[in-house]
Amino acid sequence: MKTYLVTGGAGFIGSNFVLYMLKKYPEIRIVNLDKLTYAGNLENLKSIEGDERHIFVQGDICDRELVSGLFEKYDFDFVINFAAESHVDRSIKNPEIFVETNVEGTVNLLQCAKLAWADGDGFVAGKKFLQVSTDEVYGSLGETGYFTETTPLCPHSPYSASKTSADLFVMAFHDTYGLPVNITRCSNNYGPYQFPEKLIPLMINNAKQHKQLPVYGDGMNVRDWLYVEDHCKAIDMVANGGRDGEVYNVGGHNERPNIFIVKKILSTLSEKLDPTIDETLIKYVEDRKGHDRRYGIDPQKIKDELGWYPETTFEVGIEKTIDWYLANTEWMERVTSGAYLEYYKEMYQNR
């Protein structure tokens, strides 16, 4: 039985990955290590409560004693590192937290994997450390062109700088010690269980309540959108088939300006829920500091080498996503209480 350490597996992408893997593979075991910060939610994993193949551990990836103890107890075949502070606005306000989790935490995981998997001058066969990264490490694109795996790294925010640093440490452990690694860099994910500080669930939640929809700048910043289940499939394929030491970009060729996303959500909610929901709710606000203008990923390498492709078009994915949030109003109500509301006021009230 293969055993995975999945860090950050109660967050948005991590929990979707855990559910995807346990559904696909009957004969695996997942140890899910999550600190349960504001973005980690055990309710995301409710459907696998009682599944003996899933072992949840609340803890910090920076905790050397805890992490090394888990390696010793479970003899992991794979480490899939989702654990990260991920919201750009929060990184602008508190960059130190991003260095601690995204950089120091990743190095701690790498050190524990290196020690646990050591076998003479090399490493035990069949092991793999997979770092889940982001297209934001590449910086910003002009109106044309795409990020490839050879695009120079050029982060512009404290968040992307911390993820870039983590990526460099992963490759340094491969080049220096021979640790078996891969890095995936994905475009913007969307789908079920995403915490509503991110664009799509934030706009859905605000529109339902007839609150203003804050849109940065002129709304024409472009992102490449990837349905989360397609991303989970890509990570699985890279973990099990990616060439050692390689980076794989994972993108959907679903580029859309932010304002297009917002207007699509409004029109869909107007049709499905309430015809009084309309574009008068849009409020353009002061742009984010260091806001990259456009991201676009060329996923040709992962297509050619592993046969991956994004199965979910944006038109299908956004409908599925909106339907999920409409069907899970209690989930949304619970995650938007308390600390999140205070953060929301701080970030947007005075813009």
MARKE-88876 format. One record per residue (C-alpha): residue in three letters; x, y, z. Coordinates in nm, 4 decimals. Layout:
<pts>
{aa=ala c1=X c2=Y c3=Z}
...
</pts>
This chain:
<pts>
{aa=met c1=0.0000 c2=0.0000 c3=0.0000}
{aa=lys c1=0.1478 c2=0.3344 c3=-0.1055}
{aa=thr c1=0.1390 c2=0.6020 c3=0.1619}
{aa=tyr c1=0.1142 c2=0.9732 c3=0.0896}
{aa=leu c1=0.1905 c2=1.2648 c3=0.3191}
{aa=val c1=-0.0392 c2=1.5414 c3=0.1993}
{aa=thr c1=0.0297 c2=1.8731 c3=0.3693}
{aa=gly c1=-0.2396 c2=2.1400 c3=0.3720}
{aa=gly c1=-0.4945 c2=1.8732 c3=0.2897}
{aa=ala c1=-0.7864 c2=2.0492 c3=0.4595}
{aa=gly c1=-0.7522 c2=2.3564 c3=0.2396}
{aa=phe c1=-0.9122 c2=2.4169 c3=-0.0975}
{aa=ile c1=-0.6863 c2=2.2328 c3=-0.3425}
{aa=gly c1=-0.5496 c2=1.9914 c3=-0.0829}
{aa=ser c1=-0.8892 c2=1.8634 c3=0.0263}
{aa=asn c1=-0.9997 c2=1.8221 c3=-0.3350}
{aa=phe c1=-0.6813 c2=1.6226 c3=-0.3998}
{aa=val c1=-0.7377 c2=1.3962 c3=-0.0980}
{aa=leu c1=-1.0961 c2=1.3245 c3=-0.2077}
{aa=tyr c1=-0.9853 c2=1.2639 c3=-0.5681}
{aa=met c1=-0.7091 c2=1.0218 c3=-0.4714}
{aa=leu c1=-0.9112 c2=0.8153 c3=-0.2247}
{aa=lys c1=-1.1874 c2=0.7829 c3=-0.4806}
{aa=lys c1=-0.9497 c2=0.6793 c3=-0.7593}
{aa=tyr c1=-0.7195 c2=0.4449 c3=-0.5685}
{aa=pro c1=-0.8660 c2=0.1894 c3=-0.3243}
{aa=glu c1=-0.5213 c2=0.0714 c3=-0.2116}
{aa=ile c1=-0.3531 c2=0.3884 c3=-0.0870}
{aa=arg c1=-0.3231 c2=0.5582 c3=0.2512}
{aa=ile c1=-0.3106 c2=0.9346 c3=0.3052}
{aa=val c1=-0.1744 c2=1.1071 c3=0.6133}
{aa=asn c1=-0.3196 c2=1.4579 c3=0.5996}
{aa=leu c1=-0.1156 c2=1.7176 c3=0.7909}
{aa=asp c1=-0.2844 c2=2.0552 c3=0.8247}
{aa=lys c1=-0.2400 c2=2.3381 c3=1.0742}
{aa=leu c1=-0.6088 c2=2.4342 c3=1.0368}
{aa=thr c1=-0.5540 c2=2.8055 c3=0.9916}
{aa=tyr c1=-0.8443 c2=3.0175 c3=0.8669}
{aa=ala c1=-0.8327 c2=2.8473 c3=0.5230}
{aa=gly c1=-0.8213 c2=2.4883 c3=0.6506}
{aa=asn c1=-1.1602 c2=2.3339 c3=0.7114}
{aa=leu c1=-1.2217 c2=1.9765 c3=0.8238}
{aa=glu c1=-1.5751 c2=2.0095 c3=0.6921}
{aa=asn c1=-1.4213 c2=1.9814 c3=0.3430}
{aa=leu c1=-1.3361 c2=1.6191 c3=0.4308}
{aa=lys c1=-1.6678 c2=1.5241 c3=0.5835}
{aa=ser c1=-1.7466 c2=1.2698 c3=0.3112}
{aa=ile c1=-1.4464 c2=1.0543 c3=0.4119}
{aa=glu c1=-1.5016 c2=1.0578 c3=0.7863}
{aa=gly c1=-1.4433 c2=0.7061 c3=0.9112}
{aa=asp c1=-1.2355 c2=0.6036 c3=0.6087}
{aa=glu c1=-0.9399 c2=0.4177 c3=0.7602}
{aa=arg c1=-0.7243 c2=0.5088 c3=0.4603}
{aa=his c1=-0.7346 c2=0.8750 c3=0.5683}
{aa=ile c1=-0.5425 c2=0.9793 c3=0.8804}
{aa=phe c1=-0.5759 c2=1.3449 c3=0.9793}
{aa=val c1=-0.3061 c2=1.5115 c3=1.1888}
{aa=gln c1=-0.3397 c2=1.8716 c3=1.3039}
{aa=gly c1=0.0047 c2=2.0268 c3=1.3029}
{aa=asp c1=0.2561 c2=2.2665 c3=1.1519}
{aa=ile c1=0.4943 c2=2.1731 c3=0.8702}
{aa=cys c1=0.7569 c2=2.3821 c3=1.0529}
{aa=asp c1=0.7481 c2=2.1417 c3=1.3502}
{aa=arg c1=1.0576 c2=1.9242 c3=1.2984}
{aa=glu c1=0.9764 c2=1.6755 c3=1.5743}
{aa=leu c1=0.6214 c2=1.6207 c3=1.4524}
{aa=val c1=0.7112 c2=1.5849 c3=1.0837}
{aa=ser c1=1.0089 c2=1.3544 c3=1.1407}
{aa=gly c1=0.7946 c2=1.1425 c3=1.3705}
{aa=leu c1=0.5331 c2=1.1040 c3=1.0965}
{aa=phe c1=0.8002 c2=0.9923 c3=0.8484}
{aa=glu c1=0.9251 c2=0.7354 c3=1.0960}
{aa=lys c1=0.5781 c2=0.6045 c3=1.1771}
{aa=tyr c1=0.4310 c2=0.5853 c3=0.8266}
{aa=asp c1=0.7285 c2=0.5421 c3=0.5891}
{aa=phe c1=0.5912 c2=0.7760 c3=0.3219}
{aa=asp c1=0.6280 c2=0.6991 c3=-0.0470}
{aa=phe c1=0.5195 c2=1.0476 c3=-0.1536}
{aa=val c1=0.5119 c2=1.3954 c3=-0.0046}
{aa=ile c1=0.2639 c2=1.6273 c3=-0.1760}
{aa=asn c1=0.3192 c2=1.9749 c3=-0.0348}
{aa=phe c1=0.0129 c2=2.1970 c3=-0.0647}
{aa=ala c1=0.0690 c2=2.3692 c3=0.2711}
{aa=ala c1=0.1145 c2=2.7410 c3=0.2091}
{aa=glu c1=-0.0109 c2=3.0844 c3=0.2877}
{aa=ser c1=-0.1579 c2=3.1735 c3=-0.0485}
{aa=his c1=-0.3479 c2=3.5030 c3=-0.0538}
{aa=val c1=-0.1518 c2=3.7886 c3=-0.2111}
{aa=asp c1=-0.3291 c2=4.0621 c3=-0.0111}
{aa=arg c1=-0.2372 c2=3.8902 c3=0.3145}
{aa=ser c1=0.1263 c2=3.8640 c3=0.2020}
{aa=ile c1=0.1401 c2=4.2387 c3=0.1405}
{aa=lys c1=0.0158 c2=4.2984 c3=0.4939}
{aa=asn c1=0.2192 c2=4.0272 c3=0.6745}
{aa=pro c1=0.5076 c2=3.8967 c3=0.4604}
{aa=glu c1=0.6841 c2=3.7323 c3=0.7557}
{aa=ile c1=0.4117 c2=3.4691 c3=0.7903}
{aa=phe c1=0.4636 c2=3.3712 c3=0.4271}
{aa=val c1=0.8368 c2=3.3251 c3=0.4768}
{aa=glu c1=0.7767 c2=3.1094 c3=0.7824}
{aa=thr c1=0.5234 c2=2.8716 c3=0.6263}
{aa=asn c1=0.6120 c2=2.8747 c3=0.2583}
{aa=val c1=0.9914 c2=2.8805 c3=0.2855}
{aa=glu c1=1.0914 c2=2.7502 c3=0.6287}
{aa=gly c1=0.8112 c2=2.4940 c3=0.6320}
{aa=thr c1=0.9101 c2=2.3596 c3=0.2907}
{aa=val c1=1.2752 c2=2.3333 c3=0.3957}
{aa=asn c1=1.1701 c2=2.1424 c3=0.7076}
{aa=leu c1=0.9735 c2=1.8939 c3=0.4954}
{aa=leu c1=1.2687 c2=1.8547 c3=0.2593}
{aa=gln c1=1.5098 c2=1.7910 c3=0.5465}
{aa=cys c1=1.2800 c2=1.5294 c3=0.6987}
{aa=ala c1=1.2337 c2=1.3576 c3=0.3622}
{aa=lys c1=1.6090 c2=1.3604 c3=0.2967}
{aa=leu c1=1.6863 c2=1.1969 c3=0.6311}
{aa=ala c1=1.4011 c2=0.9455 c3=0.6183}
{aa=trp c1=1.4629 c2=0.8330 c3=0.2594}
{aa=ala c1=1.8436 c2=0.8140 c3=0.2750}
{aa=asp c1=1.9906 c2=0.4824 c3=0.1557}
{aa=gly c1=2.3683 c2=0.4840 c3=0.1550}
{aa=asp c1=2.4822 c2=0.7420 c3=-0.0989}
{aa=gly c1=2.1359 c2=0.7683 c3=-0.2523}
{aa=phe c1=1.7694 c2=0.7341 c3=-0.1657}
{aa=val c1=1.5210 c2=0.4492 c3=-0.1349}
{aa=ala c1=1.3677 c2=0.3751 c3=-0.4757}
{aa=gly c1=1.0104 c2=0.4831 c3=-0.5423}
{aa=lys c1=1.0074 c2=0.7956 c3=-0.3236}
{aa=lys c1=0.9014 c2=1.1383 c3=-0.4495}
{aa=phe c1=0.8689 c2=1.4913 c3=-0.3077}
{aa=leu c1=0.6221 c2=1.7007 c3=-0.5092}
{aa=gln c1=0.6073 c2=2.0749 c3=-0.4511}
{aa=val c1=0.2782 c2=2.2351 c3=-0.5559}
{aa=ser c1=0.3667 c2=2.5834 c3=-0.6764}
{aa=thr c1=0.2089 c2=2.8630 c3=-0.8770}
{aa=asp c1=0.2420 c2=3.0488 c3=-1.2071}
{aa=glu c1=0.2916 c2=3.3667 c3=-1.0034}
{aa=val c1=0.6609 c2=3.2787 c3=-0.9611}
{aa=tyr c1=0.7092 c2=3.3799 c3=-1.3269}
{aa=gly c1=0.5861 c2=3.7366 c3=-1.2785}
{aa=ser c1=0.3708 c2=3.9092 c3=-1.5380}
{aa=leu c1=0.3137 c2=3.8625 c3=-1.9115}
{aa=gly c1=0.2378 c2=4.1143 c3=-2.1816}
{aa=glu c1=-0.0581 c2=4.0802 c3=-2.4136}
{aa=thr c1=0.0931 c2=3.7798 c3=-2.5932}
{aa=gly c1=0.2995 c2=3.4741 c3=-2.5081}
{aa=tyr c1=0.2838 c2=3.2104 c3=-2.2342}
{aa=phe c1=0.4845 c2=3.0934 c3=-1.9368}
{aa=thr c1=0.6893 c2=2.7808 c3=-2.0056}
{aa=glu c1=0.9015 c2=2.5785 c3=-1.7662}
{aa=thr c1=1.2090 c2=2.7716 c3=-1.8863}
{aa=thr c1=1.0596 c2=3.1179 c3=-1.8262}
{aa=pro c1=1.2851 c2=3.3057 c3=-1.5791}
{aa=leu c1=1.1464 c2=3.3362 c3=-1.2278}
{aa=cys c1=1.0465 c2=3.6960 c3=-1.1520}
{aa=pro c1=0.8094 c2=3.7207 c3=-0.8521}
{aa=his c1=0.6439 c2=4.0544 c3=-0.7775}
{aa=ser c1=0.4605 c2=4.0011 c3=-0.4469}
{aa=pro c1=0.5733 c2=3.8711 c3=-0.1065}
{aa=tyr c1=0.3525 c2=3.5665 c3=-0.1710}
{aa=ser c1=0.5096 c2=3.4808 c3=-0.5059}
{aa=ala c1=0.8578 c2=3.5564 c3=-0.3689}
{aa=ser c1=0.8021 c2=3.3060 c3=-0.0902}
{aa=lys c1=0.6796 c2=3.0403 c3=-0.3343}
{aa=thr c1=0.9760 c2=3.1078 c3=-0.5633}
{aa=ser c1=1.2122 c2=3.0648 c3=-0.2679}
{aa=ala c1=1.0478 c2=2.7346 c3=-0.1797}
{aa=asp c1=1.0800 c2=2.6124 c3=-0.5401}
{aa=leu c1=1.4490 c2=2.6987 c3=-0.5423}
{aa=phe c1=1.5053 c2=2.5051 c3=-0.2211}
{aa=val c1=1.3270 c2=2.2024 c3=-0.3680}
{aa=met c1=1.5543 c2=2.2073 c3=-0.6719}
{aa=ala c1=1.8589 c2=2.2714 c3=-0.4532}
{aa=phe c1=1.7824 c2=1.9557 c3=-0.2530}
{aa=his c1=1.7586 c2=1.7662 c3=-0.5816}
{aa=asp c1=2.0797 c2=1.9090 c3=-0.7269}
{aa=thr c1=2.2796 c2=1.8944 c3=-0.4036}
{aa=tyr c1=2.1622 c2=1.5708 c3=-0.2437}
{aa=gly c1=1.9847 c2=1.3898 c3=-0.5273}
{aa=leu c1=1.6459 c2=1.4029 c3=-0.3528}
{aa=pro c1=1.3776 c2=1.2806 c3=-0.5986}
{aa=val c1=1.1501 c2=1.5795 c3=-0.6636}
{aa=asn c1=0.9024 c2=1.7406 c3=-0.8989}
{aa=ile c1=0.7495 c2=2.0873 c3=-0.9031}
{aa=thr c1=0.4106 c2=2.1700 c3=-1.0519}
{aa=arg c1=0.3183 c2=2.5296 c3=-1.1306}
{aa=cys c1=-0.0502 c2=2.5838 c3=-1.1907}
{aa=ser c1=-0.2747 c2=2.8650 c3=-1.3019}
{aa=asn c1=-0.5662 c2=3.0001 c3=-1.0960}
{aa=asn c1=-0.7760 c2=2.7178 c3=-0.9524}
{aa=tyr c1=-1.1501 c2=2.7342 c3=-0.8951}
{aa=gly c1=-1.4145 c2=2.4898 c3=-0.7786}
{aa=pro c1=-1.5712 c2=2.3517 c3=-0.4575}
{aa=tyr c1=-1.4417 c2=2.4362 c3=-0.1086}
{aa=gln c1=-1.2449 c2=2.7477 c3=-0.2043}
{aa=phe c1=-1.2192 c2=2.9963 c3=0.0810}
{aa=pro c1=-1.4173 c2=3.3112 c3=-0.0046}
{aa=glu c1=-1.1289 c2=3.5566 c3=-0.0021}
{aa=lys c1=-1.0564 c2=3.4381 c3=-0.3572}
{aa=leu c1=-1.2257 c2=3.6036 c3=-0.6530}
{aa=ile c1=-1.4923 c2=3.3536 c3=-0.7598}
{aa=pro c1=-1.6394 c2=3.2468 c3=-0.4221}
{aa=leu c1=-1.6088 c2=3.6042 c3=-0.2910}
{aa=met c1=-1.8155 c2=3.7390 c3=-0.5797}
{aa=ile c1=-2.0725 c2=3.4601 c3=-0.5520}
{aa=asn c1=-2.1181 c2=3.5208 c3=-0.1802}
{aa=asn c1=-2.1390 c2=3.8993 c3=-0.2094}
{aa=ala c1=-2.3799 c2=3.8932 c3=-0.5025}
{aa=lys c1=-2.6174 c2=3.6545 c3=-0.3242}
{aa=gln c1=-2.6352 c2=3.9053 c3=-0.0381}
{aa=his c1=-2.6586 c2=4.2085 c3=-0.2677}
{aa=lys c1=-2.3282 c2=4.3403 c3=-0.1355}
{aa=gln c1=-2.0859 c2=4.5373 c3=-0.3478}
{aa=leu c1=-1.8418 c2=4.3363 c3=-0.5581}
{aa=pro c1=-1.4931 c2=4.4901 c3=-0.5214}
{aa=val c1=-1.2964 c2=4.4714 c3=-0.8470}
{aa=tyr c1=-0.9325 c2=4.5796 c3=-0.8478}
{aa=gly c1=-0.8258 c2=4.8563 c3=-1.0866}
{aa=asp c1=-0.9970 c2=4.8445 c3=-1.4250}
{aa=gly c1=-1.0840 c2=4.4750 c3=-1.3933}
{aa=met c1=-0.8773 c2=4.3827 c3=-1.6997}
{aa=asn c1=-0.6113 c2=4.1773 c3=-1.5230}
{aa=val c1=-0.6086 c2=3.8404 c3=-1.7009}
{aa=arg c1=-0.5775 c2=3.4998 c3=-1.5356}
{aa=asp c1=-0.5747 c2=3.1462 c3=-1.6746}
{aa=trp c1=-0.8457 c2=2.9470 c3=-1.4942}
{aa=leu c1=-0.8103 c2=2.5769 c3=-1.4103}
{aa=tyr c1=-1.0863 c2=2.3624 c3=-1.2627}
{aa=val c1=-0.9545 c2=2.2085 c3=-0.9415}
{aa=glu c1=-1.0287 c2=1.8456 c3=-1.0325}
{aa=asp c1=-0.8214 c2=1.8810 c3=-1.3500}
{aa=his c1=-0.5377 c2=2.0116 c3=-1.1333}
{aa=cys c1=-0.5696 c2=1.7136 c3=-0.8962}
{aa=lys c1=-0.5418 c2=1.4783 c3=-1.1923}
{aa=ala c1=-0.2247 c2=1.6551 c3=-1.3070}
{aa=ile c1=-0.0602 c2=1.6300 c3=-0.9648}
{aa=asp c1=-0.1392 c2=1.2589 c3=-0.9486}
{aa=met c1=0.0147 c2=1.2044 c3=-1.2935}
{aa=val c1=0.3309 c2=1.4018 c3=-1.2118}
{aa=ala c1=0.3768 c2=1.2274 c3=-0.8757}
{aa=asn c1=0.3492 c2=0.8844 c3=-1.0338}
{aa=gly c1=0.5014 c2=0.9464 c3=-1.3759}
{aa=gly c1=0.6948 c2=1.2726 c3=-1.3850}
{aa=arg c1=1.0649 c2=1.2622 c3=-1.4672}
{aa=asp c1=1.2861 c2=1.3166 c3=-1.1642}
{aa=gly c1=1.3888 c2=1.6772 c3=-1.1121}
{aa=glu c1=1.1465 c2=1.8205 c3=-1.3672}
{aa=val c1=0.9054 c2=2.1138 c3=-1.3444}
{aa=tyr c1=0.5619 c2=2.0797 c3=-1.5052}
{aa=asn c1=0.3338 c2=2.3749 c3=-1.5805}
{aa=val c1=-0.0373 c2=2.3002 c3=-1.5393}
{aa=gly c1=-0.2740 c2=2.5392 c3=-1.7150}
{aa=gly c1=-0.6132 c2=2.5379 c3=-1.8739}
{aa=his c1=-0.5843 c2=2.7758 c3=-2.1723}
{aa=asn c1=-0.8890 c2=2.9422 c3=-2.0148}
{aa=glu c1=-0.7711 c2=3.3024 c3=-1.9997}
{aa=arg c1=-1.0306 c2=3.5526 c3=-1.8882}
{aa=pro c1=-1.0147 c2=3.9130 c3=-1.7565}
{aa=asn c1=-1.1300 c2=3.9449 c3=-1.3964}
{aa=ile c1=-1.4239 c2=4.1643 c3=-1.4939}
{aa=phe c1=-1.5445 c2=3.8943 c3=-1.7355}
{aa=ile c1=-1.5489 c2=3.6463 c3=-1.4466}
{aa=val c1=-1.7436 c2=3.8869 c3=-1.2275}
{aa=lys c1=-2.0035 c2=3.9614 c3=-1.4952}
{aa=lys c1=-2.0427 c2=3.5905 c3=-1.5738}
{aa=ile c1=-2.1132 c2=3.5179 c3=-1.2074}
{aa=leu c1=-2.3689 c2=3.7997 c3=-1.1935}
{aa=ser c1=-2.5541 c2=3.6882 c3=-1.5049}
{aa=thr c1=-2.5591 c2=3.3248 c3=-1.3903}
{aa=leu c1=-2.6885 c2=3.4119 c3=-1.0431}
{aa=ser c1=-2.9478 c2=3.6441 c3=-1.1968}
{aa=glu c1=-3.0734 c2=3.3541 c3=-1.4069}
{aa=lys c1=-3.0514 c2=3.0802 c3=-1.1432}
{aa=leu c1=-3.1316 c2=3.2653 c3=-0.8225}
{aa=asp c1=-3.2507 c2=3.6250 c3=-0.8306}
{aa=pro c1=-3.3158 c2=3.8500 c3=-1.1346}
{aa=thr c1=-3.2410 c2=4.1611 c3=-0.9249}
{aa=ile c1=-2.8735 c2=4.0598 c3=-0.9043}
{aa=asp c1=-2.7043 c2=4.2715 c3=-1.1723}
{aa=glu c1=-2.3928 c2=4.4678 c3=-1.2639}
{aa=thr c1=-2.4851 c2=4.7676 c3=-1.0469}
{aa=leu c1=-2.3252 c2=4.5706 c3=-0.7614}
{aa=ile c1=-1.9784 c2=4.6074 c3=-0.9182}
{aa=lys c1=-1.7488 c2=4.8546 c3=-0.7416}
{aa=tyr c1=-1.4057 c2=4.9290 c3=-0.8884}
{aa=val c1=-1.1539 c2=4.9745 c3=-0.6067}
{aa=glu c1=-0.7911 c2=5.0828 c3=-0.5712}
{aa=asp c1=-0.5644 c2=4.8360 c3=-0.7456}
{aa=arg c1=-0.3544 c2=4.5866 c3=-0.5521}
{aa=lys c1=0.0116 c2=4.6809 c3=-0.5038}
{aa=gly c1=0.2344 c2=4.5004 c3=-0.7544}
{aa=his c1=-0.0690 c2=4.3555 c3=-0.9335}
{aa=asp c1=0.0523 c2=4.1408 c3=-1.2256}
{aa=arg c1=-0.1375 c2=4.2211 c3=-1.5441}
{aa=arg c1=-0.1591 c2=3.8839 c3=-1.7139}
{aa=tyr c1=-0.0788 c2=3.5176 c3=-1.6519}
{aa=gly c1=-0.0951 c2=3.2482 c3=-1.9155}
{aa=ile c1=0.0492 c2=2.8967 c3=-1.9019}
{aa=asp c1=0.1703 c2=2.6722 c3=-2.1808}
{aa=pro c1=0.0994 c2=2.3146 c3=-2.0586}
{aa=gln c1=0.2552 c2=2.1449 c3=-2.3616}
{aa=lys c1=0.5239 c2=1.9625 c3=-2.1627}
{aa=ile c1=0.2829 c2=1.7808 c3=-1.9304}
{aa=lys c1=0.0615 c2=1.6995 c3=-2.2288}
{aa=asp c1=0.3487 c2=1.5562 c3=-2.4322}
{aa=glu c1=0.5153 c2=1.3603 c3=-2.1523}
{aa=leu c1=0.2205 c2=1.2443 c3=-1.9397}
{aa=gly c1=-0.0863 c2=1.2838 c3=-2.1586}
{aa=trp c1=-0.2555 c2=1.5330 c3=-1.9272}
{aa=tyr c1=-0.5023 c2=1.7856 c3=-2.0581}
{aa=pro c1=-0.7691 c2=2.0032 c3=-1.8897}
{aa=glu c1=-1.0952 c2=1.8172 c3=-1.9350}
{aa=thr c1=-1.3214 c2=2.0901 c3=-1.7958}
{aa=thr c1=-1.3895 c2=2.3944 c3=-2.0108}
{aa=phe c1=-1.4379 c2=2.7220 c3=-1.8280}
{aa=glu c1=-1.8016 c2=2.7384 c3=-1.9364}
{aa=val c1=-1.8730 c2=2.4005 c3=-1.7757}
{aa=gly c1=-1.6497 c2=2.4570 c3=-1.4743}
{aa=ile c1=-1.7937 c2=2.7926 c3=-1.3718}
{aa=glu c1=-2.1487 c2=2.6527 c3=-1.3896}
{aa=lys c1=-2.0491 c2=2.3551 c3=-1.1726}
{aa=thr c1=-1.8752 c2=2.5862 c3=-0.9272}
{aa=ile c1=-2.1665 c2=2.8270 c3=-0.8917}
{aa=asp c1=-2.4077 c2=2.5349 c3=-0.8530}
{aa=trp c1=-2.1900 c2=2.3902 c3=-0.5758}
{aa=tyr c1=-2.1894 c2=2.7143 c3=-0.3774}
{aa=leu c1=-2.5635 c2=2.7554 c3=-0.4222}
{aa=ala c1=-2.6162 c2=2.4015 c3=-0.2921}
{aa=asn c1=-2.3795 c2=2.4486 c3=0.0033}
{aa=thr c1=-2.4984 c2=2.7722 c3=0.1605}
{aa=glu c1=-2.4445 c2=2.6429 c3=0.5154}
{aa=trp c1=-2.0775 c2=2.5745 c3=0.4379}
{aa=met c1=-2.0378 c2=2.9285 c3=0.3120}
{aa=glu c1=-2.2132 c2=3.0770 c3=0.6131}
{aa=arg c1=-1.9871 c2=2.8946 c3=0.8552}
{aa=val c1=-1.6586 c2=2.9849 c3=0.6868}
{aa=thr c1=-1.7513 c2=3.3524 c3=0.6498}
{aa=ser c1=-1.8064 c2=3.4122 c3=1.0204}
{aa=gly c1=-1.5725 c2=3.5598 c3=1.2796}
{aa=ala c1=-1.2132 c2=3.6338 c3=1.1778}
{aa=tyr c1=-1.2862 c2=3.6271 c3=0.8066}
{aa=leu c1=-1.5400 c2=3.9086 c3=0.8370}
{aa=glu c1=-1.2903 c2=4.1244 c3=1.0266}
{aa=tyr c1=-1.0286 c2=4.0631 c3=0.7587}
{aa=tyr c1=-1.2757 c2=4.1460 c3=0.4830}
{aa=lys c1=-1.3593 c2=4.4797 c3=0.6454}
{aa=glu c1=-0.9901 c2=4.5657 c3=0.6839}
{aa=met c1=-0.9048 c2=4.4806 c3=0.3244}
{aa=tyr c1=-1.1992 c2=4.6345 c3=0.1381}
{aa=gln c1=-1.4088 c2=4.8677 c3=0.3548}
{aa=asn c1=-1.1961 c2=5.1803 c3=0.3008}
{aa=arg c1=-1.1074 c2=5.1274 c3=-0.0656}
</pts>
